Amino acid sequence: MSTAKTRGVRVTVQSFYLKEQSAPREHRYRFAYTVQIENQGDETVQLEARHWIITNGDGHIDEVRGAGVVGAQPTLPPGQRFEYTSGCELETPRGTMRGSYQMVVAQTGERFDADIAAFELALPLTLN
């Protein structure tokens, strides 16, 4: 799990390995991650865009940019939160994701990037 806080916007991420959707023999490893974005500040903010940096176990980096998250550009008044789950596929059984959300302060139109701290995408450890 990872947590970052920028200008009162707290972003927490938890990742999960999706064994039933993965095909290790074909080098396809699927992961899901649940993101909780909470406005702990005193200004209403809107999430406009996302930027992800995805690094697989071989060091290969992919960047993903786009408007909103899961088809939404949520507005968060103080004290409100938004949660969603999305997914990622890697060619390796381990990797990391990090990034940022471009936020806009509703009252002023000022933009800032809310950090998403790095989190691991990895198969769970199995003990015999």
N, CA, C and O of each residue as an XYZ file, in Angstrom:
512
protein
N       0.853     -1.175      0.000
C       0.000      0.000      0.000
C       0.898      1.237      0.000
O       1.983      1.242      0.581
N       0.415      2.278     -0.665
C       1.153      3.542     -0.667
C       0.203      4.684     -0.337
O      -1.000      4.609     -0.587
N       0.773      5.742      0.230
C      -0.007      6.935      0.560
C       0.852      8.166      0.291
O       2.038      8.195      0.620
N       0.239      9.177     -0.308
C       0.891     10.471     -0.514
C      -0.143     11.561     -0.261
O      -1.340     11.359     -0.469
N       0.330     12.706      0.185
C      -0.571     13.834      0.426
C       0.050     15.088     -0.172
O       1.193     15.435      0.126
N      -0.722     15.763     -1.020
C      -0.284     16.991     -1.670
C      -1.378     18.036     -1.522
O      -2.504     17.821     -1.970
N      -1.068     19.140     -0.912
C      -2.030     20.250     -0.740
C      -3.386     19.771     -0.225
O      -4.433     20.232     -0.682
N      -3.355     18.853      0.717
C      -4.584     18.365      1.330
C      -5.253     17.224      0.588
O      -6.247     16.687      1.076
N      -4.742     16.832     -0.583
C      -5.313     15.712     -1.328
C      -4.506     14.461     -0.986
O      -3.328     14.352     -1.325
N      -5.158     13.531     -0.314
C      -4.507     12.288      0.126
C      -4.876     11.170     -0.846
O      -6.053     10.900     -1.085
N      -3.846     10.523     -1.405
C      -4.050      9.437     -2.362
C      -3.466      8.162     -1.764
O      -2.275      8.096     -1.459
N      -4.315      7.154     -1.602
C      -3.903      5.866     -1.056
C      -4.193      4.796     -2.099
O      -5.267      4.780     -2.701
N      -3.225      3.896     -2.312
C      -3.388      2.849     -3.327
C      -3.035      1.493     -2.723
O      -2.047      1.354     -2.002
N      -3.864      0.501     -3.033
C      -3.624     -0.891     -2.634
C      -3.713     -1.735     -3.895
O      -4.683     -1.626     -4.645
N      -2.701     -2.587     -4.142
C      -2.703     -3.425     -5.345
C      -2.954     -4.891     -5.007
O      -2.727     -5.336     -3.881
N      -3.436     -5.641     -6.024
C      -3.778     -7.052     -5.865
C      -3.390     -7.806     -7.136
O      -3.560     -7.296     -8.243
N      -2.880     -8.997     -6.976
C      -2.581     -9.868     -8.110
C      -3.852    -10.603     -8.508
O      -4.567    -11.118     -7.648
N      -4.140    -10.657     -9.809
C      -5.336    -11.329    -10.322
C      -4.913    -12.651    -10.976
O      -4.724    -12.723    -12.190
N      -4.770    -13.675    -10.162
C      -4.283    -14.972    -10.624
C      -5.150    -15.534    -11.746
O      -4.628    -16.042    -12.738
N      -6.472    -15.445    -11.594
C      -7.396    -16.037    -12.573
C      -7.370    -15.327    -13.930
O      -7.822    -15.900    -14.921
N      -6.861    -14.113    -13.998
C      -6.775    -13.373    -15.262
C      -5.354    -13.354    -15.830
O      -5.101    -12.755    -16.875
N      -4.435    -14.014    -15.132
C      -3.040    -14.024    -15.548
C      -2.704    -15.318    -16.297
O      -3.376    -16.337    -16.142
N      -1.653    -15.249    -17.108
C      -1.165    -16.405    -17.861
C       0.366    -16.382    -17.810
O       1.007    -15.956    -18.771
N       0.956    -16.835    -16.699
C       2.410    -16.764    -16.546
C       3.199    -17.404    -17.689
O       4.255    -16.896    -18.065
N       2.706    -18.503    -18.242
C       3.425    -19.148    -19.356
C       3.493    -18.255    -20.588
O       4.376    -18.402    -21.433
N       2.550    -17.333    -20.673
C       2.520    -16.380    -21.791
C       3.068    -15.008    -21.377
O       2.944    -14.032    -22.116
N       3.666    -14.949    -20.202
C       4.246    -13.707    -19.662
C       3.202    -12.597    -19.557
O       3.459    -11.449    -19.917
N       2.019    -12.962    -19.055
C       0.949    -11.983    -18.807
C       0.542    -12.072    -17.347
O       0.017    -13.084    -16.884
N       0.797    -10.993    -16.644
C       0.474    -10.913    -15.220
C      -0.462     -9.733    -15.019
O      -0.084     -8.588    -15.266
N      -1.690    -10.010    -14.570
C      -2.689     -8.961    -14.378
C      -2.761     -8.575    -12.902
O      -2.734     -9.420    -12.007
N      -2.852     -7.264    -12.689
C      -2.975     -6.718    -11.351
C      -4.137     -5.735    -11.327
O      -4.437     -5.083    -12.327
N      -4.784     -5.639    -10.176
C      -5.792     -4.601     -9.944
C      -5.247     -3.696     -8.853
O      -4.424     -4.105     -8.034
N      -5.724     -2.461     -8.862
C      -5.351     -1.544     -7.788
C      -6.565     -0.680     -7.463
O      -7.293     -0.227     -8.346
N      -6.751     -0.473     -6.176
C      -7.847      0.362     -5.696
C      -7.240      1.657     -5.172
O      -6.324      1.650     -4.350
N      -7.779      2.773     -5.672
C      -7.289      4.097     -5.311
C      -8.367      4.828     -4.518
O      -9.535      4.849     -4.906
N      -7.961      5.419     -3.416
C      -8.854      6.289     -2.651
C      -8.242      7.686     -2.660
O      -7.107      7.887     -2.229
N      -9.020      8.648     -3.162
C      -8.597     10.045     -3.209
C      -9.473     10.796     -2.218
O     -10.696     10.822     -2.354
N      -8.848     11.399     -1.233
C      -9.601     12.094     -0.185
C      -9.150     13.542     -0.097
O      -7.953     13.825     -0.031
N     -10.111     14.459     -0.095
C      -9.794     15.879      0.052
C      -9.790     16.234      1.533
O     -10.840     16.434      2.143
N      -8.591     16.309      2.097
C      -8.439     16.685      3.499
C      -8.131     18.176      3.642
O      -7.861     18.664      4.739
N      -8.176     18.887      2.523
C      -7.902     20.321      2.544
C      -9.158     21.134      2.793
O     -10.195     20.593      3.178
N      -9.057     22.453      2.567
C     -10.205     23.326      2.815
C     -10.744     23.974      1.543
O     -11.545     24.907      1.610
N     -10.299     23.474      0.366
C     -10.796     23.989     -0.909
C     -11.376     22.840     -1.727
O     -10.874     21.717     -1.672
N     -12.429     23.121     -2.483
C     -12.986     22.127     -3.389
C     -12.036     21.951     -4.570
O     -11.568     22.929     -5.153
N     -11.754     20.689     -4.920
C     -10.845     20.390     -6.027
C     -11.511     19.407     -6.988
O     -12.391     18.636     -6.605
N     -11.067     19.455     -8.245
C     -11.556     18.513     -9.249
C     -10.359     17.809     -9.881
O      -9.351     18.438    -10.202
N     -10.485     16.494    -10.054
C      -9.463     15.713    -10.726
C      -9.715     15.832    -12.232
O     -10.776     15.443    -12.720
N      -8.740     16.370    -12.962
C      -8.905     16.543    -14.406
C      -8.203     15.482    -15.231
O      -8.731     15.040    -16.252
N      -7.002     15.062    -14.797
C      -6.216     14.150    -15.626
C      -5.336     13.273    -14.748
O      -5.126     13.541    -13.565
N      -4.825     12.201    -15.381
C      -3.945     11.268    -14.683
C      -2.656     11.081    -15.474
O      -2.628     11.242    -16.695
N      -1.600     10.742    -14.761
C      -0.308     10.411    -15.366
C       0.272      9.262    -14.565
O       0.588      9.417    -13.385
N       0.413      8.104    -15.207
C       0.981      6.928    -14.568
C       2.333      6.610    -15.183
O       2.524      6.750    -16.391
N       3.266      6.184    -14.350
C       4.560      5.673    -14.788
C       4.630      4.231    -14.284
O       4.678      3.979    -13.080
N       4.634      3.289    -15.236
C       4.579      1.865    -14.925
C       5.921      1.240    -15.310
O       6.343      1.326    -16.463
N       6.577      0.619    -14.353
C       7.885      0.007    -14.583
C       7.785     -1.482    -14.307
O       7.400     -1.889    -13.211
N       8.135     -2.311    -15.311
C       8.071     -3.749    -15.077
C       9.374     -4.248    -14.448
O      10.302     -3.468    -14.235
N       9.439     -5.532    -14.157
C      10.583     -6.111    -13.475
C      11.874     -6.069    -14.275
O      12.954     -6.235    -13.708
N      11.784     -5.852    -15.579
C      12.966     -5.733    -16.433
C      13.423     -4.288    -16.586
O      14.401     -4.015    -17.281
N      12.706     -3.343    -15.927
C      13.061     -1.933    -16.017
C      12.415     -1.193    -17.168
O      12.679     -0.006    -17.362
N      11.560     -1.877    -17.948
C      10.853     -1.218    -19.057
C       9.788     -0.277    -18.486
O       9.020     -0.661    -17.604
N       9.752      0.945    -18.993
C       8.826      1.965    -18.483
C       7.769      2.299    -19.527
O       8.087      2.556    -20.688
N       6.509      2.293    -19.103
C       5.389      2.781    -19.911
C       4.774      3.955    -19.173
O       4.658      3.938    -17.948
N       4.378      4.978    -19.924
C       3.667      6.113    -19.330
C       2.272      6.178    -19.911
O       2.078      5.993    -21.112
N       1.302      6.441    -19.052
C      -0.094      6.536    -19.453
C      -0.620      7.891    -18.996
O      -0.531      8.240    -17.819
N      -1.164      8.644    -19.937
C      -1.779      9.940    -19.621
C      -3.195      9.937    -20.170
O      -3.472      9.330    -21.205
N      -4.085     10.621    -19.468
C      -5.443     10.708    -19.973
C      -6.305     11.573    -19.089
O      -5.921     11.965    -17.987
N      -7.481     11.858    -19.605
C      -8.450     12.660    -18.853
C      -9.116     11.797    -17.790
O      -9.519     10.665    -18.057
N      -9.224     12.337    -16.596
C      -9.969     11.689    -15.525
C      -9.476     10.301    -15.167
O      -8.370      9.897    -15.525
N     -10.328      9.582    -14.452
C     -10.082      8.201    -14.043
C     -11.370      7.418    -14.218
O     -12.446      7.905    -13.871
N     -11.272      6.220    -14.749
C     -12.427      5.346    -15.011
C     -13.632      6.124    -15.565
O     -14.767      5.907    -15.142
N     -13.373      7.019    -16.503
C     -14.439      7.774    -17.143
C     -15.022      8.909    -16.322
O     -16.055      9.467    -16.691
N     -14.384      9.260    -15.225
C     -14.912     10.317    -14.345
C     -13.851     11.373    -14.083
O     -12.651     11.102    -14.121
N     -14.329     12.588    -13.814
C     -13.485     13.691    -13.363
C     -14.129     14.231    -12.080
O     -14.761     15.287    -12.077
N     -13.948     13.477    -10.997
C     -14.681     13.790     -9.770
C     -14.295     15.133     -9.149
O     -13.133     15.539     -9.152
N     -15.321     15.805     -8.617
C     -15.145     17.025     -7.834
C     -15.260     16.639     -6.371
O     -16.205     15.963     -5.966
N     -14.286     17.077     -5.584
C     -14.229     16.702     -4.180
C     -14.248     17.933     -3.276
O     -13.226     18.603     -3.128
N     -15.393     18.238     -2.670
C     -15.417     19.281     -1.653
C     -14.607     18.815     -0.444
O     -14.318     17.624     -0.323
N     -14.236     19.728      0.451
C     -13.495     19.334      1.648
C     -14.209     18.190      2.383
O     -15.423     18.220      2.582
N     -13.425     17.190      2.777
C     -13.978     16.058      3.523
C     -14.523     14.933      2.662
O     -14.869     13.876      3.189
N     -14.610     15.126      1.365
C     -15.156     14.098      0.479
C     -14.048     13.194     -0.043
O     -12.876     13.570     -0.066
N     -14.447     11.980     -0.467
C     -13.493     11.049     -1.052
C     -14.110     10.372     -2.267
O     -15.330     10.305     -2.419
N     -13.227      9.874     -3.125
C     -13.623      9.146     -4.329
C     -12.746      7.909     -4.397
O     -11.534      7.982     -4.192
N     -13.370      6.765     -4.687
C     -12.625      5.520     -4.751
C     -12.939      4.806     -6.056
O     -14.080      4.815     -6.519
N     -11.928      4.191     -6.645
C     -12.141      3.407     -7.862
C     -11.119      2.291     -7.930
O     -10.089      2.324     -7.257
N     -11.426      1.299     -8.757
C     -10.512      0.188     -8.990
C     -10.251      0.096    -10.482
O     -11.164      0.215    -11.298
N      -8.992     -0.118    -10.822
C      -8.594     -0.268    -12.218
C      -7.563     -1.389    -12.294
O      -7.326     -2.084    -11.306
N      -6.954     -1.567    -13.460
C      -6.024     -2.673    -13.609
C      -4.856     -2.362    -14.512
O      -4.821     -1.342    -15.200
N      -3.892     -3.279    -14.488
C      -2.667     -3.141    -15.253
C      -2.160     -4.542    -15.587
O      -2.308     -5.469    -14.790
N      -1.564     -4.689    -16.763
C      -0.955     -5.969    -17.136
C       0.534     -5.764    -17.377
O       0.944     -4.820    -18.051
N       1.335     -6.665    -16.816
C       2.783     -6.634    -16.999
C       3.237     -7.917    -17.690
O       2.525     -8.921    -17.690
N       4.426     -7.869    -18.275
C       5.045     -9.062    -18.851
C       5.944     -9.761    -17.834
O       6.490    -10.828    -18.115
N       6.096     -9.168    -16.669
C       6.926     -9.725    -15.602
C       6.070     -9.886    -14.343
O       5.058     -9.201    -14.192
N       6.470    -10.789    -13.435
C       5.662    -11.013    -12.235
C       5.799     -9.926    -11.166
O       5.196    -10.016    -10.097
N       6.590     -8.911    -11.463
C       6.795     -7.839    -10.485
C       7.018     -6.518    -11.211
O       7.594     -6.487    -12.298
N       6.561     -5.437    -10.606
C       6.780     -4.101    -11.153
C       6.318     -3.053    -10.166
O       5.957     -3.364     -9.031
N       6.333     -1.808    -10.611
C       5.865     -0.710     -9.764
C       5.043      0.268    -10.595
O       5.170      0.329    -11.818
N       4.212      1.018     -9.915
C       3.473      2.125    -10.511
C       3.613      3.330     -9.603
O       3.686      3.198     -8.382
N       3.649      4.511    -10.214
C       3.619      5.779     -9.491
C       3.066      6.810    -10.462
O       2.907      6.523    -11.648
N       2.777      7.996     -9.973
C       2.275      9.008    -10.893
C       1.717     10.220    -10.186
O       2.142     10.591     -9.092
N       0.730     10.834    -10.865
C       0.106     12.031    -10.299
C      -1.261     12.249    -10.943
O      -1.545     11.763    -12.038
N      -2.086     12.991    -10.228
C      -3.370     13.462    -10.743
C      -3.284     14.970    -10.882
O      -2.848     15.658     -9.959
N      -3.702     15.492    -12.045
C      -3.768     16.939    -12.182
C      -5.089     17.393    -11.570
O      -6.169     16.976    -11.990
N      -4.974     18.246    -10.582
C      -6.131     18.751     -9.846
C      -6.323     20.230    -10.162
O      -5.372     20.943    -10.485
N      -7.572     20.673    -10.061
C      -7.909     22.084    -10.254
C      -8.676     22.555     -9.024
O      -9.636     21.915     -8.596
N      -8.246     23.673     -8.466
C      -8.953     24.288     -7.338
C     -10.177     25.003     -7.897
O     -10.049     25.910     -8.719
N     -11.364     24.594     -7.453
C     -12.606     25.120     -8.013
C     -12.725     26.639     -7.868
O     -13.179     27.309     -8.796
N     -12.330     27.186     -6.736
C     -12.530     28.606     -6.462
C     -11.617     29.502     -7.293
O     -11.997     30.621     -7.640
N     -10.402     29.015     -7.620
C      -9.424     29.889     -8.279
C      -9.001     29.428     -9.672
O      -8.436     30.212    -10.435
N      -9.270     28.161    -10.014
C      -8.813     27.623    -11.291
C      -7.345     27.213    -11.270
O      -6.816     26.753    -12.281
N      -6.690     27.375    -10.138
C      -5.281     26.992    -10.018
C      -5.128     25.480    -10.166
O      -5.926     24.707     -9.636
N      -4.092     25.073    -10.892
C      -3.820     23.661    -11.105
C      -2.610     23.223    -10.282
O      -1.680     23.996    -10.057
N      -2.644     21.972     -9.840
C      -1.490     21.381     -9.167
C      -1.533     19.873     -9.368
O      -2.584     19.299     -9.653
N      -0.376     19.245     -9.217
C      -0.275     17.795     -9.340
C      -0.290     17.164     -7.961
O       0.537     17.487     -7.109
N      -1.243     16.255     -7.747
C      -1.300     15.477     -6.510
C      -0.513     14.193     -6.738
O      -0.832     13.416     -7.638
N       0.503     13.971     -5.934
C       1.374     12.811     -6.098
C       0.657     11.500     -5.783
O      -0.197     11.427     -4.899
N       1.037     10.467     -6.541
C       0.653      9.088     -6.248
C       1.963      8.381     -5.930
O       2.788      8.166     -6.818
N       2.152      8.022     -4.671
C       3.405      7.378     -4.256
C       3.553      6.019     -4.929
O       2.561      5.357     -5.236
N       4.788      5.612     -5.153
C       5.062      4.323     -5.794
C       4.462      3.184     -4.974
O       4.501      3.185     -3.744
N       3.903      2.208     -5.702
C       3.416      0.991     -5.056
C       3.816     -0.203     -5.909
O       4.043     -0.088     -7.114
N       3.895     -1.341     -5.254
C       4.380     -2.542     -5.910
C       3.248     -3.329     -6.550
O       2.145     -3.421     -6.011
N       3.549     -3.893     -7.713
C       2.701     -4.878     -8.357
C       3.500     -6.171     -8.281
O       4.553     -6.279     -8.909
N       3.023     -7.149     -7.529
C       3.831     -8.356     -7.341
C       2.944     -9.540     -6.977
O       1.910     -9.401     -6.325
N       3.392    -10.709     -7.425
C       2.720    -11.929     -7.018
C       2.874    -12.074     -5.512
O       3.914    -11.722     -4.957
N       1.841    -12.594     -4.844
C       1.952    -12.783     -3.390
C       2.987    -13.868     -3.083
O       3.178    -14.801     -3.863
N       3.637    -13.729     -1.954
C       4.589    -14.740     -1.507
C       3.823    -15.991     -1.095
O       2.780    -15.901     -0.447
N       4.331    -17.132     -1.462
C       3.708    -18.380     -1.026
C       4.722    -19.151     -0.207
O       5.867    -19.327     -0.625
N       4.310    -19.598      0.934
C       5.178    -20.357      1.844
C       4.692    -21.798      1.881
O       3.493    -22.049      2.002
N       5.594    -22.722      1.779
C       5.229    -24.148      1.833
C       5.294    -24.667      3.238
O       5.021    -25.844      3.476
